[in-house]
Amino acid sequence: MKKARIKAAKVAKAIAEGRDVEAERMEQEKNRLSGAGFRKREALWRQRINGADTSFKICIDCSFEDQMTSKEIGSLSNQIRYCYAANKRNTKPIHLSISSLSGSTLNNLSRCDGFPNQWTLRAFTHTDQSLLSLHTDPSRVVYLTECSDTILDTLVDGDVYVIGGIVDRNRLKGVTRKKAKEMGVRTAALPIDKYLKKGKGPSTATKVLTCNHVFEILLKFRENGGDWGAAMLDVLPTRRGDGDGDGDGDGDGDDDGARSDDGGVKGVASDTAVIVAGNETTS
């Protein structure tokens, strides 16, 4: 199992550094029993989440389940887990919401330890209601799709960027753009072509992005102060298929597999959607 290999590697590294692994384990157990570890984690989380209320938000729209296969639904469920885990670890987490979450996708997530109770303590919200029932101001919503004529230049504080919950595989082309039009919301595309040049960094093949790739790019853009190129280079694999997520969860979804090539969302640049709202540029 991947988790066991990672754990063994961490132990080996600690021993090589001359650390007393057993003493550290005993201290961790002491902190767990006394509640000190929990209090420390809560204090650190409060520090990191400070400012999220005035930042942009991200929503994953899961209203396309009836158009997906069971395998695609499984991939999407994993990608949502990776998004949650990446946000939980980030130095500047944002509020993540999931709309129209029901059926098999919800059942898959419900098998993760900690979902939903622990997740909701970490800036996570979900509902079986529609996107605009959750985020009620359509003027503050933008669907991100490669078909859009608008290229994102920056992210706006107060906006809600919605990622279409689709594992496309070139089959469900145009559905997010169609839905955005039906809802009367704007569309936009990530500046993929501008920053992913052939022969430099990730392959242009990575224009086919997973939901968690899109999520992490937006998250990294905020974290690094507004550098799209650095965000994409940091998130995207150098070759298609270099993702390291294997669907191996660890309870509350905070695993080391936050990046995955587990199915493709036709690039936020393709058939992934993002909803935007607001007027204040994020920094």
C-alpha positions, 0 to 999 in steps of 0.5 A: 500500500502506498500509505505504508511505503510513505510511512516507512520512508518517513521513519527511515528518514527520521532515523537517518537524521538521528531522531528518537522515533520511539520517543516521538511516538510516545510524545505524540500519544501523550499529546493525543490523550491529553488533547494537546495535539488537537488544541495545537492543530486547531490553533494552527488552523484558525491562523491559516483560515483567517482571511478566507471569508473575504477571499474568493470561494470554490464550488464543485458542481456535481449535477452531472452524475446522471451523465457519467459512468460508475468508473467516472463517478468513482474518479470524481469522488477521489478528486473531491477528496484530493481537493479537500486534502489539498485545501486542508494542507494549504497555508491559505485555505479557502472555503470549498463547497460541493453542490448537487452532491447526492447518489453514488458520489455522496455514497462514495464520500460517505465511506471516508472516515470523517466525512462529513462531520470532520470535513465541515470543520475545515472550511467544507460545505456540501448540499444536494441542492443546486448550485444557485441554491447554494450560491444565490447571486448569479452575477457573482458566478462564472463557469470556467470552460475552455470554450469561453472567450474570456481568459482569467487574468486574476481571481476576485475576492468575493467571487465563487469559482465553480468547477464542473464535477465531470470526468470528461474523457472527451465524451461530455464536451460543452455541457458546462458551457451549456449549463452556464448559459442556462443559469445566466452566469458568465464563463471564463477559461484558465490561461493555459495556453499562455503559460504552458508552452511546448517544451517548457514545464508541463506538457500541453497535454495537461490541458486535460485537467482533473478537478483537483488540478483545477482546484489546486491551481486556483489555490496556488494562485492565491497562495503565491500572490497571483502568479499563474505560471508558478501555480501551474508549474507547481501543480501539473505533472510534467507528463500526462500520467505523472499524477501520484494519487492512487485513491488510497485514502487515510480517513478524513481524506488528508492524504499525500495523494492530493494530486491525481490524474484520475480521469480528465476534466477537459481542461479548465480549459475544457469542460470544467466549470468555474463560477466567479463573483465579486469586484475586489481583486485578490492578492 
